Amino acid sequence: MIRLNLTTLAHAKPGFRQTVKIKLGAAEIGELSVACLRGELKFTRMADDILVEGALYAEVETTCARCLAEFVASLEIRLADEITLPGAELTPEHPVRVENGWVDLTPLLLQYIRLELPSNPICSPNCQGLCPHCGQNLNHGECDCAEEASEEAAIDPRWQALRQL
């Protein structure tokens, strides 16, 4: 949970600004394991809500889509969103609200981190993935499996009739 005290900002006049530096080590943000999260957020009191803007750097633990190895992905996050004031309805568009002067930024940060994470993260540009036959991680060396002797053996037998055409 990433909680910040915004009591003075919640009771301030529109136009009041507050800057908060974020520096976290290893933490759980929702279902994501974050190795590091740092940056600066600027909060501006608006008429009906609080505008939060800033840039964050995050290192998120994820799984390589090619070799299935765990690795840490570095992300640059540009954040610009609204925080609602007490009594306002929470919605998917506005998942964060000030409660008793405090705000939990976890749902907001989780959305922005998910947007920045690639859909198919790759541990390195040279990742060779897994052997399609035995599943050996080819980044750790060649596998010892006997590759299919011929293209004929690799074809699903249900499709063999098409080879006759």
HELIX and SHEET records of a PDB file:
HELIX    1   1 THR A    7  ALA A   10  1                                   4    
HELIX    2   2 THR A  106  GLU A  116  1                                  11    
HELIX    3   3 LEU A  138  HIS A  140  5                                   3    
HELIX    4   4 GLU A  151  ALA A  154  1                                   4    
HELIX    5   5 PRO A  157  TRP A  159  5                                   3    
HELIX    6   6 GLN A  160  ARG A  163  1                                   4    
SHEET    1   A 2 ARG A   3  ASN A   5  0                                        
SHEET    2   A 2 TRP A 102  ASP A 104 -1                                        
SHEET    1   B 3 ARG A  17  LEU A  24  0                                        
SHEET    2   B 3 LEU A  32  ARG A  45 -1                                        
SHEET    3   B 3 ALA A  27  ILE A  29 -1                                        
SHEET    1   C 4 ARG A  17  LEU A  24  0                                        
SHEET    2   C 4 LEU A  32  ARG A  45 -1                                        
SHEET    3   C 4 ASP A  49  THR A  63 -1                                        
SHEET    4   C 4 GLU A  70  THR A  84 -1                                        
END                                                                             
